[in-house]
Amino acid sequence: AIPSLSSCFRKKKYENPISKDTQQPDKVLFDKAVKDIERGRYEVARITLNTLMNTYDTS
């Protein structure tokens, strides 16, 4: 019998490094802004994202 080749062609699933719960300060600001957007606090989210861009311009 020929072994199944389907397992050879499956792509490996990788974790999204952005979705990991880390304590990086730029990610903390981003997560806070996302939560504010979800709660309809757009002005607070805008200010938080502005702070993120000005403080961590290489993120």
C-alpha positions in Angstrom: 0.0 0.0 0.0 1.1 3.5 -0.8 1.3 5.8 2.3 -0.8 8.9 2.3 1.0 11.9 0.9 -1.5 14.4 2.1 0.4 14.9 5.3 3.5 15.9 3.4 1.7 18.8 1.7 -0.1 20.3 4.7 1.0 23.7 5.6 2.2 24.2 9.1 0.0 26.6 11.1 2.0 29.3 12.7 0.9 31.5 15.6 0.4 35.1 14.9 3.1 36.9 17.0 1.0 40.0 17.2 -1.9 38.2 18.9 0.3 36.9 21.7 -0.4 38.4 25.0 3.0 40.2 25.7 3.9 43.1 27.8 5.6 45.1 25.2 4.7 48.8 25.8 3.8 49.5 22.2 1.5 46.4 22.0 -0.2 47.5 25.3 -1.0 50.9 23.7 -2.3 49.2 20.6 -4.5 46.8 22.5 -5.9 49.6 24.6 -6.7 51.6 21.4 -8.5 48.5 19.9 -10.6 48.1 23.0 -11.5 51.7 23.0 -12.6 51.5 19.3 -14.7 48.4 20.2 -16.4 50.4 23.0 -17.1 53.4 20.7 -14.5 55.6 22.4 -13.0 56.8 19.2 -11.4 60.0 20.4 -9.6 58.2 23.2 -8.5 55.5 20.7 -7.3 58.2 18.3 -5.2 59.8 21.0 -3.8 56.5 22.1 -2.8 55.5 18.5 -1.3 59.0 18.1 0.8 58.4 21.2 1.8 55.0 19.9 3.0 56.4 16.6 4.9 59.3 18.1 6.5 57.2 20.9 7.3 54.0 19.0 7.7 55.2 15.4 9.6 52.0 14.4 6.9 49.6 15.6 
